[in-house]
C-alpha cells in the first residue's frame, strides 16, 4: 500500500505531523522546484524562477550581479549629487547676502 501524502489528506482528521528541520524543508522545496522547473522549461522555454520574478504579487526579485548593483549604486549617487548641486546653485545668491 502506498504511503499517503500528509499534505493531501481529504476528509480525515488531522494526524500528528512532526515539524521538519529547516534543512529538510529546503531540500524538499529545492527538489519540488527542480521537478517543476524542468517540465516548465519544456513547455514555456523559460525558467520557472524567472517567470515567478515577473509576478508582482509574489514580490520576488532577481538577484543583481555585483556589477549591476555597483552601476545602480553609482547612478543613485550621481543623481543625488546633481540634485544637491542644483539646489546649491538656486540658493547661492541667498548665501552670498548673509
Secondary structure, DSSP 8 states (H G I E B T S, - for coil): -----GGG--SS---------HHHHHHHHHHHHHHHHHHHHHHHSS-HHHHHHT-GGGT------HHHHHHHHHHHHHHHHHHHHHHHHHHHHHHHH-
